[in-house]
């Protein structure tokens, strides 16, 4: 059993080293980074809004922005490490404690955004009609962004 024991010791030592490394990330930096990231999602959605409301750009631009949102959705969960919630830090953040109470559902909402954005991209690849694209944009806002925000985001002033 010596072998098992030393393997265990090795693993335990590994955990001891890994834990403080993960904890070292500065919550203020992470919060800043994720708020910028979220603004970036808003800018991508803005490409669709400009097309629908002002006739700026093309449906292909809208589709590209939607694909970008779909890809970036995969980065959301990593931007919310433990210890960065509004109940834990004295920094302005709208990240509600529910994120860490039900991490599987939070991850499912991020996945939901990816799916909603992909459907929207497909729509913008199949039509140039601003009314149809407008309806798709509203659906993405509701089923992608809003579905997560409703439960997990506190609006800041
Ligand atoms: C899986 C959950 C989730 C999804 C999906 C999501 N968000 Fe967020 N969003 C959050 C949370 C949580 C915050 C609060 C972050 C903070 O303040 O630290 C936030 C904050 C924001 C903010 C405010 C940023 C700031 O400067 O304070 C904007 C803007 C935003 N989201 C836009 C979007 C848009 C647009 C989409 C869809 C394209 C989207 N979000 C999808 C969870 C999500």
Backbone and ligand atoms as CSV (ligand in chain L), in Angstrom:
chain,resi,resn,atom,element,x,y,z
A,1,UNK,N,N,0.820,-1.218,0.000
A,1,UNK,CA,C,0.000,0.000,0.000
A,1,UNK,C,C,0.852,1.266,0.000
A,2,UNK,N,N,2.157,1.075,0.180
A,2,UNK,CA,C,3.048,2.237,0.204
A,2,UNK,C,C,2.866,3.116,-1.027
A,3,UNK,N,N,2.752,2.385,-2.140
A,3,UNK,CA,C,2.674,3.068,-3.418
A,3,UNK,C,C,1.423,3.955,-3.481
A,4,UNK,N,N,0.291,3.393,-3.074
A,4,UNK,CA,C,-0.971,4.137,-3.084
A,4,UNK,C,C,-0.859,5.364,-2.197
A,5,UNK,N,N,-0.211,5.127,-1.042
A,5,UNK,CA,C,-0.139,6.226,-0.081
A,5,UNK,C,C,0.689,7.390,-0.639
A,6,UNK,N,N,1.820,7.040,-1.277
A,6,UNK,CA,C,2.651,8.141,-1.774
A,6,UNK,C,C,1.980,8.846,-2.951
A,7,UNK,N,N,1.201,8.052,-3.683
A,7,UNK,CA,C,0.460,8.669,-4.790
A,7,UNK,C,C,-0.546,9.676,-4.222
A,8,UNK,N,N,-1.182,9.240,-3.142
A,8,UNK,CA,C,-2.160,10.118,-2.487
A,8,UNK,C,C,-1.482,11.395,-1.981
A,9,UNK,N,N,-0.323,11.211,-1.356
A,9,UNK,CA,C,0.417,12.370,-0.834
A,9,UNK,C,C,0.757,13.340,-1.963
A,10,UNK,N,N,1.161,12.730,-3.074
A,10,UNK,CA,C,1.528,13.539,-4.234
A,10,UNK,C,C,0.320,14.348,-4.732
A,11,UNK,N,N,-0.823,13.661,-4.801
A,11,UNK,CA,C,-2.046,14.326,-5.255
A,11,UNK,C,C,-2.429,15.455,-4.301
A,12,UNK,N,N,-2.339,15.145,-3.003
A,12,UNK,CA,C,-2.715,16.138,-1.996
A,12,UNK,C,C,-1.798,17.355,-2.117
A,13,UNK,N,N,-0.504,17.100,-2.319
A,13,UNK,CA,C,0.449,18.208,-2.459
A,13,UNK,C,C,0.093,19.040,-3.693
A,14,UNK,N,N,-0.290,18.339,-4.754
A,14,UNK,CA,C,-0.676,19.022,-5.985
A,14,UNK,C,C,-1.855,19.946,-5.743
A,15,UNK,N,N,-2.811,19.464,-4.987
A,15,UNK,CA,C,-4.004,20.273,-4.690
A,15,UNK,C,C,-3.628,21.493,-3.864
A,16,UNK,N,N,-2.715,21.282,-2.924
A,16,UNK,CA,C,-2.301,22.387,-2.058
A,16,UNK,C,C,-1.633,23.491,-2.868
A,17,UNK,N,N,-0.918,23.068,-3.894
A,17,UNK,CA,C,-0.244,24.078,-4.723
A,17,UNK,C,C,-1.264,24.745,-5.657
A,18,UNK,N,N,-2.178,23.923,-6.207
A,18,UNK,CA,C,-3.122,24.452,-7.197
A,18,UNK,C,C,-4.127,25.412,-6.570
A,19,UNK,N,N,-4.588,25.107,-5.363
A,19,UNK,CA,C,-5.650,25.924,-4.759
A,19,UNK,C,C,-5.257,27.398,-4.596
A,20,UNK,N,N,-4.108,27.682,-3.977
A,20,UNK,CA,C,-3.746,29.100,-3.821
A,20,UNK,C,C,-3.527,29.798,-5.158
A,21,UNK,N,N,-3.056,29.054,-6.164
A,21,UNK,CA,C,-2.854,29.666,-7.477
A,21,UNK,C,C,-4.177,30.171,-8.024
A,22,UNK,N,N,-5.227,29.321,-7.900
A,22,UNK,CA,C,-6.537,29.700,-8.411
A,22,UNK,C,C,-7.074,30.888,-7.620
A,23,UNK,N,N,-6.814,30.889,-6.328
A,23,UNK,CA,C,-7.364,31.937,-5.464
A,23,UNK,C,C,-6.638,33.265,-5.679
A,24,UNK,N,N,-5.468,33.211,-6.302
A,24,UNK,CA,C,-4.659,34.423,-6.446
A,24,UNK,C,C,-5.265,35.453,-7.394
A,25,UNK,N,N,-6.081,34.963,-8.365
A,25,UNK,CA,C,-6.658,35.902,-9.325
A,25,UNK,C,C,-7.415,36.987,-8.560
A,26,UNK,N,N,-7.173,38.207,-8.925
A,26,UNK,CA,C,-7.743,39.349,-8.213
A,26,UNK,C,C,-9.224,39.521,-8.595
A,27,UNK,N,N,-10.150,39.430,-7.629
A,27,UNK,CA,C,-11.579,39.563,-7.943
A,27,UNK,C,C,-11.888,40.846,-8.716
A,28,UNK,N,N,-11.229,41.948,-8.354
A,28,UNK,CA,C,-11.509,43.223,-9.030
A,28,UNK,C,C,-11.200,43.121,-10.525
A,29,UNK,N,N,-10.095,42.434,-10.839
A,29,UNK,CA,C,-9.704,42.289,-12.249
A,29,UNK,C,C,-10.686,41.414,-13.007
A,30,UNK,N,N,-11.090,40.329,-12.348
A,30,UNK,CA,C,-12.029,39.405,-13.001
A,30,UNK,C,C,-13.362,40.104,-13.250
A,31,UNK,N,N,-13.822,40.859,-12.267
A,31,UNK,CA,C,-15.112,41.538,-12.399
A,31,UNK,C,C,-15.046,42.570,-13.523
A,32,UNK,N,N,-13.921,43.288,-13.559
A,32,UNK,CA,C,-13.711,44.262,-14.623
A,32,UNK,C,C,-13.736,43.572,-15.993
A,33,UNK,N,N,-13.016,42.472,-16.051
A,33,UNK,CA,C,-12.902,41.732,-17.311
A,33,UNK,C,C,-14.274,41.232,-17.766
A,34,UNK,N,N,-15.071,40.694,-16.835
A,34,UNK,CA,C,-16.355,40.129,-17.273
A,34,UNK,C,C,-17.369,41.210,-17.610
A,35,UNK,N,N,-17.261,42.372,-16.952
A,35,UNK,CA,C,-18.181,43.448,-17.311
A,35,UNK,C,C,-17.841,43.981,-18.703
A,36,UNK,N,N,-16.540,44.067,-19.003
A,36,UNK,CA,C,-16.120,44.460,-20.358
A,36,UNK,C,C,-16.580,43.422,-21.375
A,37,UNK,N,N,-16.441,42.169,-20.997
A,37,UNK,CA,C,-16.857,41.059,-21.863
A,37,UNK,C,C,-18.346,41.180,-22.182
A,38,UNK,N,N,-19.152,41.445,-21.139
A,38,UNK,CA,C,-20.604,41.572,-21.320
A,38,UNK,C,C,-20.924,42.774,-22.215
A,39,UNK,N,N,-20.194,43.871,-22.020
A,39,UNK,CA,C,-20.407,45.042,-22.895
A,39,UNK,C,C,-20.106,44.667,-24.340
A,40,UNK,N,N,-19.094,43.824,-24.511
A,40,UNK,CA,C,-18.731,43.341,-25.850
A,40,UNK,C,C,-19.890,42.573,-26.481
A,41,UNK,N,N,-20.575,41.744,-25.673
A,41,UNK,CA,C,-21.755,41.030,-26.189
A,41,UNK,C,C,-22.808,42.049,-26.619
A,42,UNK,N,N,-22.958,43.085,-25.795
A,42,UNK,CA,C,-23.924,44.140,-26.115
A,42,UNK,C,C,-23.582,44.822,-27.436
A,43,UNK,N,N,-22.288,45.014,-27.687
A,43,UNK,CA,C,-21.876,45.647,-28.952
A,43,UNK,C,C,-22.198,44.754,-30.143
A,44,UNK,N,N,-22.008,43.446,-29.958
A,44,UNK,CA,C,-22.331,42.516,-31.060
A,44,UNK,C,C,-23.829,42.550,-31.351
A,45,UNK,N,N,-24.615,42.602,-30.285
A,45,UNK,CA,C,-26.063,42.695,-30.463
A,45,UNK,C,C,-26.414,44.031,-31.128
A,46,UNK,N,N,-25.605,45.044,-30.861
A,46,UNK,CA,C,-25.807,46.369,-31.450
A,46,UNK,C,C,-25.676,46.356,-32.966
A,47,UNK,N,N,-24.882,45.413,-33.495
A,47,UNK,CA,C,-24.749,45.290,-34.956
A,47,UNK,C,C,-26.119,44.957,-35.545
A,48,UNK,N,N,-26.836,44.064,-34.860
A,48,UNK,CA,C,-28.186,43.699,-35.321
A,48,UNK,C,C,-29.135,44.885,-35.170
A,49,UNK,N,N,-29.028,45.576,-34.048
A,49,UNK,CA,C,-29.924,46.712,-33.804
A,49,UNK,C,C,-29.738,47.783,-34.872
A,50,UNK,N,N,-28.491,48.085,-35.223
A,50,UNK,CA,C,-28.223,49.100,-36.250
A,50,UNK,C,C,-28.835,48.697,-37.590
A,51,UNK,N,N,-28.745,47.408,-37.887
A,51,UNK,CA,C,-29.304,46.937,-39.164
A,51,UNK,C,C,-30.826,47.087,-39.169
A,52,UNK,N,N,-31.438,46.635,-38.072
A,52,UNK,CA,C,-32.909,46.624,-37.998
A,52,UNK,C,C,-33.476,48.041,-37.906
A,53,UNK,N,N,-32.853,48.857,-37.052
A,53,UNK,CA,C,-33.438,50.171,-36.784
A,53,UNK,C,C,-32.964,51.246,-37.756
A,54,UNK,N,N,-31.697,51.164,-38.177
A,54,UNK,CA,C,-31.140,52.255,-38.986
A,54,UNK,C,C,-30.736,51.819,-40.393
A,55,UNK,N,N,-30.940,50.546,-40.705
A,55,UNK,CA,C,-30.554,50.065,-42.028
A,55,UNK,C,C,-29.056,50.120,-42.268
A,56,UNK,N,N,-28.289,50.092,-41.196
A,56,UNK,CA,C,-26.825,50.117,-41.345
A,56,UNK,C,C,-26.274,48.711,-41.487
A,57,UNK,N,N,-25.233,48.561,-42.333
A,57,UNK,CA,C,-24.596,47.252,-42.493
A,57,UNK,C,C,-25.472,46.285,-43.265
A,58,UNK,N,N,-25.089,45.009,-43.215
A,58,UNK,CA,C,-25.794,43.989,-43.998
A,58,UNK,C,C,-26.239,42.847,-43.082
A,59,UNK,N,N,-27.116,42.006,-43.627
A,59,UNK,CA,C,-27.543,40.829,-42.870
A,59,UNK,C,C,-26.338,39.925,-42.590
A,60,UNK,N,N,-25.368,39.942,-43.512
A,60,UNK,CA,C,-24.167,39.125,-43.291
A,60,UNK,C,C,-23.383,39.628,-42.077
A,61,UNK,N,N,-23.369,40.950,-41.884
A,61,UNK,CA,C,-22.707,41.505,-40.685
A,61,UNK,C,C,-23.416,41.010,-39.427
A,62,UNK,N,N,-24.753,40.983,-39.499
A,62,UNK,CA,C,-25.550,40.540,-38.353
A,62,UNK,C,C,-25.232,39.070,-38.040
A,63,UNK,N,N,-25.169,38.264,-39.105
A,63,UNK,CA,C,-24.882,36.840,-38.921
A,63,UNK,C,C,-23.504,36.647,-38.290
A,64,UNK,N,N,-22.545,37.433,-38.739
A,64,UNK,CA,C,-21.187,37.311,-38.196
A,64,UNK,C,C,-21.164,37.674,-36.705
A,65,UNK,N,N,-21.872,38.753,-36.362
A,65,UNK,CA,C,-21.930,39.168,-34.954
A,65,UNK,C,C,-22.592,38.083,-34.107
A,66,UNK,N,N,-23.633,37.463,-34.672
A,66,UNK,CA,C,-24.333,36.401,-33.940
A,66,UNK,C,C,-23.412,35.204,-33.723
A,67,UNK,N,N,-22.619,34.885,-34.737
A,67,UNK,CA,C,-21.652,33.769,-34.586
A,67,UNK,C,C,-20.624,34.102,-33.506
A,68,UNK,N,N,-20.228,35.360,-33.444
A,68,UNK,CA,C,-19.265,35.772,-32.414
A,68,UNK,C,C,-19.878,35.582,-31.026
A,69,UNK,N,N,-21.137,35.985,-30.868
A,69,UNK,CA,C,-21.810,35.802,-29.576
A,69,UNK,C,C,-21.858,34.310,-29.219
A,70,UNK,N,N,-22.212,33.483,-30.201
A,70,UNK,CA,C,-22.320,32.035,-29.954
A,70,UNK,C,C,-20.990,31.471,-29.462
A,71,UNK,N,N,-19.904,31.920,-30.099
A,71,UNK,CA,C,-18.579,31.425,-29.685
A,71,UNK,C,C,-18.221,31.911,-28.289
A,72,UNK,N,N,-18.462,33.184,-28.049
A,72,UNK,CA,C,-18.059,33.759,-26.764
A,72,UNK,C,C,-18.873,33.222,-25.594
A,73,UNK,N,N,-20.068,32.721,-25.872
A,73,UNK,CA,C,-20.913,32.182,-24.792
A,73,UNK,C,C,-20.142,31.112,-24.007
A,74,UNK,N,N,-19.263,30.411,-24.709
A,74,UNK,CA,C,-18.479,29.355,-24.071
A,74,UNK,C,C,-17.484,29.876,-23.046
A,75,UNK,N,N,-17.249,31.185,-23.034
A,75,UNK,CA,C,-16.270,31.753,-22.090
A,75,UNK,C,C,-16.929,32.264,-20.816
A,76,UNK,N,N,-18.254,32.322,-20.797
A,76,UNK,CA,C,-18.940,32.990,-19.683
A,76,UNK,C,C,-18.647,32.338,-18.335
A,77,UNK,N,N,-18.814,31.030,-18.243
A,77,UNK,CA,C,-18.703,30.363,-16.939
A,77,UNK,C,C,-17.348,30.648,-16.271
A,78,UNK,N,N,-16.290,30.630,-17.058
A,78,UNK,CA,C,-14.946,30.843,-16.496
A,78,UNK,C,C,-14.766,32.261,-15.950
A,79,UNK,N,N,-15.636,33.177,-16.356
A,79,UNK,CA,C,-15.516,34.558,-15.879
A,79,UNK,C,C,-16.197,34.760,-14.525
A,80,UNK,N,N,-16.771,33.670,-13.987
A,80,UNK,CA,C,-17.463,33.769,-12.707
A,80,UNK,C,C,-16.895,32.775,-11.693
A,81,UNK,N,N,-15.614,32.912,-11.342
A,81,UNK,CA,C,-15.048,32.010,-10.333
A,81,UNK,C,C,-15.644,32.308,-8.952
A,82,UNK,N,N,-15.582,31.327,-8.086
A,82,UNK,CA,C,-16.066,31.531,-6.715
A,82,UNK,C,C,-15.317,32.683,-6.070
A,83,UNK,N,N,-15.981,33.386,-5.194
A,83,UNK,CA,C,-15.330,34.486,-4.486
A,83,UNK,C,C,-15.470,35.808,-5.209
A,84,UNK,N,N,-16.286,35.864,-6.292
A,84,UNK,CA,C,-16.433,37.125,-7.027
A,84,UNK,C,C,-17.895,37.567,-7.100
A,85,UNK,N,N,-18.731,37.032,-6.221
A,85,UNK,CA,C,-20.149,37.396,-6.218
A,85,UNK,C,C,-20.405,38.668,-5.427
A,86,UNK,N,N,-21.561,39.279,-5.666
A,86,UNK,CA,C,-21.886,40.545,-4.987
A,86,UNK,C,C,-22.036,40.363,-3.474
A,87,UNK,N,N,-22.254,39.118,-3.036
A,87,UNK,CA,C,-22.372,38.835,-1.606
A,87,UNK,C,C,-21.000,38.632,-0.959
A,88,UNK,N,N,-19.944,38.587,-1.789
A,88,UNK,CA,C,-18.623,38.242,-1.265
A,88,UNK,C,C,-17.609,39.364,-1.354
A,89,UNK,N,N,-17.802,40.284,-2.291
A,89,UNK,CA,C,-16.778,41.314,-2.495
A,89,UNK,C,C,-17.367,42.709,-2.297
A,90,UNK,N,N,-16.491,43.619,-1.992
A,90,UNK,CA,C,-16.903,45.003,-1.777
A,90,UNK,C,C,-16.605,45.815,-3.044
A,91,UNK,N,N,-17.016,45.254,-4.172
A,91,UNK,CA,C,-16.760,45.877,-5.476
A,91,UNK,C,C,-18.106,45.887,-6.188
A,92,UNK,N,N,-18.333,46.885,-7.022
A,92,UNK,CA,C,-19.616,46.926,-7.735
A,92,UNK,C,C,-19.717,45.776,-8.729
A,93,UNK,N,N,-20.579,44.846,-8.418
A,93,UNK,CA,C,-20.840,43.766,-9.361
A,93,UNK,C,C,-22.287,43.335,-9.225
A,94,UNK,N,N,-22.861,42.946,-10.347
A,94,UNK,CA,C,-24.251,42.509,-10.339
A,94,UNK,C,C,-24.372,40.993,-10.366
A,95,UNK,N,N,-23.287,40.297,-9.999
A,95,UNK,CA,C,-23.308,38.826,-10.032
A,95,UNK,C,C,-23.970,38.294,-8.758
A,96,UNK,N,N,-25.189,37.800,-8.915
A,96,UNK,CA,C,-25.955,37.332,-7.753
A,96,UNK,C,C,-25.419,36.006,-7.195
A,97,UNK,N,N,-25.636,35.776,-5.909
A,97,UNK,CA,C,-25.163,34.528,-5.277
A,97,UNK,C,C,-25.750,33.272,-5.928
A,98,UNK,N,N,-26.907,33.394,-6.560
A,98,UNK,CA,C,-27.562,32.236,-7.189
A,98,UNK,C,C,-26.649,31.544,-8.220
A,99,UNK,N,N,-25.698,32.314,-8.770
A,99,UNK,CA,C,-24.773,31.737,-9.765
A,99,UNK,C,C,-24.043,30.532,-9.170
A,100,UNK,N,N,-23.629,30.668,-7.917
A,100,UNK,CA,C,-22.829,29.612,-7.282
A,100,UNK,C,C,-23.709,28.625,-6.520
A,101,UNK,N,N,-24.988,28.987,-6.345
A,101,UNK,CA,C,-25.910,28.052,-5.698
A,101,UNK,C,C,-26.382,27.011,-6.694
A,102,UNK,N,N,-26.445,27.388,-7.966
A,102,UNK,CA,C,-26.895,26.451,-8.996
A,102,UNK,C,C,-26.014,26.592,-10.240
A,103,UNK,N,N,-24.741,26.208,-10.096
A,103,UNK,CA,C,-23.794,26.413,-11.204
A,103,UNK,C,C,-24.189,25.661,-12.480
A,104,UNK,N,N,-24.867,24.508,-12.322
A,104,UNK,CA,C,-25.248,23.754,-13.521
A,104,UNK,C,C,-26.267,24.534,-14.344
A,105,UNK,N,N,-27.197,25.171,-13.630
A,105,UNK,CA,C,-28.207,25.941,-14.350
A,105,UNK,C,C,-27.577,27.189,-14.987
A,106,UNK,N,N,-26.634,27.805,-14.266
A,106,UNK,CA,C,-25.944,28.974,-14.826
A,106,UNK,C,C,-25.230,28.571,-16.123
A,107,UNK,N,N,-24.542,27.437,-16.073
A,107,UNK,CA,C,-23.847,26.941,-17.272
A,107,UNK,C,C,-24.851,26.637,-18.388
A,108,UNK,N,N,-26.028,26.126,-17.995
A,108,UNK,CA,C,-27.055,25.821,-19.001
A,108,UNK,C,C,-27.542,27.108,-19.671
A,109,UNK,N,N,-27.591,28.199,-18.913
A,109,UNK,CA,C,-28.027,29.478,-19.482
A,109,UNK,C,C,-26.976,29.988,-20.477
A,110,UNK,N,N,-25.702,29.767,-20.163
A,110,UNK,CA,C,-24.640,30.169,-21.093
A,110,UNK,C,C,-24.750,29.341,-22.381
A,111,UNK,N,N,-25.014,28.061,-22.228
A,111,UNK,CA,C,-25.201,27.172,-23.382
A,111,UNK,C,C,-26.436,27.617,-24.173
A,112,UNK,N,N,-27.472,28.040,-23.440
A,112,UNK,CA,C,-28.693,28.524,-24.081
A,112,UNK,C,C,-28.409,29.739,-24.959
A,113,UNK,N,N,-27.502,30.593,-24.486
A,113,UNK,CA,C,-27.130,31.767,-25.295
A,113,UNK,C,C,-26.464,31.320,-26.592
A,114,UNK,N,N,-25.572,30.338,-26.467
A,114,UNK,CA,C,-24.873,29.848,-27.643
A,114,UNK,C,C,-25.878,29.325,-28.674
A,115,UNK,N,N,-26.869,28.574,-28.201
A,115,UNK,CA,C,-27.868,28.007,-29.116
A,115,UNK,C,C,-28.738,29.104,-29.740
A,116,UNK,N,N,-29.166,30.052,-28.899
A,116,UNK,CA,C,-30.032,31.127,-29.407
A,116,UNK,C,C,-29.279,31.967,-30.437
A,117,UNK,N,N,-27.992,32.221,-30.178
A,117,UNK,CA,C,-27.201,33.042,-31.103
A,117,UNK,C,C,-26.945,32.293,-32.409
A,118,UNK,N,N,-26.770,30.978,-32.320
A,118,UNK,CA,C,-26.568,30.183,-33.530
A,118,UNK,C,C,-27.837,30.203,-34.392
A,119,UNK,N,N,-29.006,30.043,-33.750
A,119,UNK,CA,C,-30.264,30.106,-34.524
A,119,UNK,C,C,-30.414,31.466,-35.186
A,120,UNK,N,N,-30.036,32.506,-34.444
A,120,UNK,CA,C,-30.160,33.861,-34.983
A,120,UNK,C,C,-29.219,34.047,-36.175
A,121,UNK,N,N,-28.016,33.495,-36.066
A,121,UNK,CA,C,-27.063,33.583,-37.183
A,121,UNK,C,C,-27.656,32.893,-38.416
A,122,UNK,N,N,-28.258,31.723,-38.195
A,122,UNK,CA,C,-28.852,30.986,-39.323
A,122,UNK,C,C,-29.986,31.785,-39.966
A,123,UNK,N,N,-30.769,32.455,-39.113
A,123,UNK,CA,C,-31.844,33.293,-39.634
A,123,UNK,C,C,-31.276,34.417,-40.510
A,124,UNK,N,N,-30.234,35.097,-39.988
A,124,UNK,CA,C,-29.664,36.232,-40.720
A,124,UNK,C,C,-28.929,35.780,-41.985
A,125,UNK,N,N,-28.624,34.481,-42.055
A,125,UNK,CA,C,-28.019,33.940,-43.272
A,125,UNK,C,C,-29.089,33.553,-44.298
A,126,UNK,N,N,-30.357,33.493,-43.832
A,126,UNK,CA,C,-31.416,33.022,-44.735
A,126,UNK,C,C,-32.353,34.149,-45.187
A,127,UNK,N,N,-32.271,35.313,-44.550
A,127,UNK,CA,C,-33.142,36.425,-44.956
A,127,UNK,C,C,-32.440,37.760,-44.713
A,128,UNK,N,N,-32.876,38.760,-45.486
A,128,UNK,CA,C,-32.359,40.119,-45.250
A,128,UNK,C,C,-33.463,41.015,-44.729
A,129,UNK,N,N,-34.645,40.427,-44.528
A,129,UNK,CA,C,-35.807,41.202,-44.103
A,129,UNK,C,C,-35.619,41.761,-42.688
A,130,UNK,N,N,-35.570,43.083,-42.577
A,130,UNK,CA,C,-35.317,43.695,-41.268
A,130,UNK,C,C,-36.353,43.304,-40.213
A,131,UNK,N,N,-37.618,43.100,-40.649
A,131,UNK,CA,C,-38.658,42.735,-39.670
A,131,UNK,C,C,-38.373,41.355,-39.093
A,132,UNK,N,N,-38.009,40.419,-39.981
A,132,UNK,CA,C,-37.709,39.062,-39.507
A,132,UNK,C,C,-36.457,39.058,-38.635
A,133,UNK,N,N,-35.461,39.807,-39.069
A,133,UNK,CA,C,-34.218,39.854,-38.290
A,133,UNK,C,C,-34.472,40.547,-36.955
A,134,UNK,N,N,-35.359,41.549,-36.982
A,134,UNK,CA,C,-35.721,42.235,-35.738
A,134,UNK,C,C,-36.384,41.290,-34.744
A,135,UNK,N,N,-37.266,40.423,-35.262
A,135,UNK,CA,C,-37.946,39.461,-34.382
A,135,UNK,C,C,-36.926,38.464,-33.814
A,136,UNK,N,N,-35.977,38.063,-34.667
A,136,UNK,CA,C,-34.934,37.131,-34.208
A,136,UNK,C,C,-34.046,37.770,-33.160
A,137,UNK,N,N,-33.766,39.050,-33.354
A,137,UNK,CA,C,-32.929,39.776,-32.386
A,137,UNK,C,C,-33.640,39.845,-31.027
A,138,UNK,N,N,-34.931,40.118,-31.065
A,138,UNK,CA,C,-35.696,40.191,-29.818
A,138,UNK,C,C,-35.684,38.834,-29.113
A,139,UNK,N,N,-35.810,37.767,-29.899
A,139,UNK,CA,C,-35.805,36.421,-29.323
A,139,UNK,C,C,-34.448,36.115,-28.682
A,140,UNK,N,N,-33.387,36.531,-29.362
A,140,UNK,CA,C,-32.047,36.300,-28.796
A,140,UNK,C,C,-31.881,37.064,-27.481
A,141,UNK,N,N,-32.342,38.303,-27.476
A,141,UNK,CA,C,-32.247,39.095,-26.249
A,141,UNK,C,C,-33.027,38.459,-25.107
A,142,UNK,N,N,-34.192,37.923,-25.452
A,142,UNK,CA,C,-35.064,37.345,-24.423
A,142,UNK,C,C,-34.566,35.960,-23.982
A,143,UNK,N,N,-34.336,35.065,-24.955
A,143,UNK,CA,C,-34.027,33.668,-24.631
A,143,UNK,C,C,-32.539,33.442,-24.361
A,144,UNK,N,N,-31.700,34.345,-24.857
A,144,UNK,CA,C,-30.258,34.180,-24.640
A,144,UNK,C,C,-29.782,35.005,-23.469
A,145,UNK,N,N,-29.787,36.321,-23.638
A,145,UNK,CA,C,-29.281,37.235,-22.599
A,145,UNK,C,C,-30.245,37.291,-21.412
A,146,UNK,N,N,-31.519,37.561,-21.719
A,146,UNK,CA,C,-32.501,37.807,-20.665
A,146,UNK,C,C,-32.730,36.595,-19.778
A,147,UNK,N,N,-32.713,35.407,-20.364
A,147,UNK,CA,C,-32.978,34.194,-19.587
A,147,UNK,C,C,-31.968,34.062,-18.451
A,148,UNK,N,N,-30.740,34.468,-18.692
A,148,UNK,CA,C,-29.726,34.411,-17.633
A,148,UNK,C,C,-29.835,35.619,-16.709
A,149,UNK,N,N,-29.962,36.784,-17.282
A,149,UNK,CA,C,-30.010,38.016,-16.474
A,149,UNK,C,C,-31.147,37.988,-15.452
A,150,UNK,N,N,-32.314,37.458,-15.881
A,150,UNK,CA,C,-33.481,37.461,-14.985
A,150,UNK,C,C,-33.153,36.838,-13.635
A,151,UNK,N,N,-32.395,35.775,-13.639
A,151,UNK,CA,C,-32.104,35.071,-12.390
A,151,UNK,C,C,-30.771,35.478,-11.776
A,152,UNK,N,N,-29.791,35.768,-12.608
A,152,UNK,CA,C,-28.416,35.812,-12.104
A,152,UNK,C,C,-27.772,37.193,-12.072
A,153,UNK,N,N,-28.457,38.180,-12.650
A,153,UNK,CA,C,-27.825,39.498,-12.695
A,153,UNK,C,C,-28.668,40.531,-11.962
A,154,UNK,N,N,-27.999,41.277,-11.100
A,154,UNK,CA,C,-28.613,42.429,-10.451
A,154,UNK,C,C,-28.222,43.635,-11.281
A,155,UNK,N,N,-29.204,44.429,-11.726
A,155,UNK,CA,C,-28.847,45.601,-12.532
A,155,UNK,C,C,-28.196,46.648,-11.649
A,156,UNK,N,N,-27.055,47.143,-12.085
A,156,UNK,CA,C,-26.368,48.206,-11.341
A,156,UNK,C,C,-26.854,49.544,-11.876
A,157,UNK,N,N,-26.729,50.571,-11.062
A,157,UNK,CA,C,-27.191,51.904,-11.504
A,157,UNK,C,C,-26.265,52.456,-12.579
L,1,LIG,C1,C,-25.099,32.855,-18.347
L,1,LIG,C2,C,-25.510,34.169,-17.888
L,1,LIG,C3,C,-25.471,35.371,-18.769
L,1,LIG,C4,C,-25.736,35.458,-20.117
L,1,LIG,C5,C,-26.162,34.354,-21.071
L,1,LIG,C6,C,-25.568,36.850,-20.472
L,1,LIG,N1,N,-25.198,37.579,-19.373
L,1,LIG,FE1,FE,-24.850,39.572,-19.337
L,1,LIG,N2,N,-24.433,39.458,-17.346
L,1,LIG,C7,C,-24.516,38.339,-16.569
L,1,LIG,C8,C,-24.159,38.660,-15.201
L,1,LIG,C9,C,-24.132,37.688,-14.036
L,1,LIG,C10,C,-23.846,40.029,-15.179
L,1,LIG,C11,C,-23.323,40.850,-13.993
L,1,LIG,C12,C,-21.783,40.820,-14.059
L,1,LIG,C13,C,-21.104,41.700,-13.019
L,1,LIG,O1,O,-21.594,42.835,-12.753
L,1,LIG,O2,O,-20.064,41.276,-12.496
L,1,LIG,C14,C,-24.051,40.506,-16.553
L,1,LIG,C15,C,-23.861,41.828,-16.945
L,1,LIG,C16,C,-24.119,42.325,-18.203
L,1,LIG,C17,C,-23.971,43.707,-18.599
L,1,LIG,C18,C,-23.517,44.850,-17.691
L,1,LIG,C19,C,-22.014,44.969,-17.741
L,1,LIG,C20,C,-21.485,46.104,-16.860
L,1,LIG,O3,O,-20.776,46.957,-17.399
L,1,LIG,O4,O,-21.780,46.127,-15.665
L,1,LIG,C21,C,-24.315,43.799,-19.922
L,1,LIG,C22,C,-24.311,45.039,-20.794
L,1,LIG,C23,C,-24.670,42.458,-20.356
L,1,LIG,N3,N,-24.542,41.580,-19.291
L,1,LIG,C24,C,-25.047,42.148,-21.639
L,1,LIG,C25,C,-25.370,40.869,-22.070
L,1,LIG,C26,C,-25.836,40.554,-23.408
L,1,LIG,C27,C,-26.060,41.572,-24.517
L,1,LIG,C28,C,-26.034,39.206,-23.434
L,1,LIG,C29,C,-26.535,38.359,-24.582
L,1,LIG,C30,C,-25.967,38.555,-25.880
L,1,LIG,C31,C,-25.690,38.672,-22.111
L,1,LIG,N4,N,-25.299,39.712,-21.318
L,1,LIG,C32,C,-25.762,37.346,-21.762
L,1,LIG,C33,C,-24.872,37.087,-16.998
L,1,LIG,C34,C,-25.156,36.721,-18.308
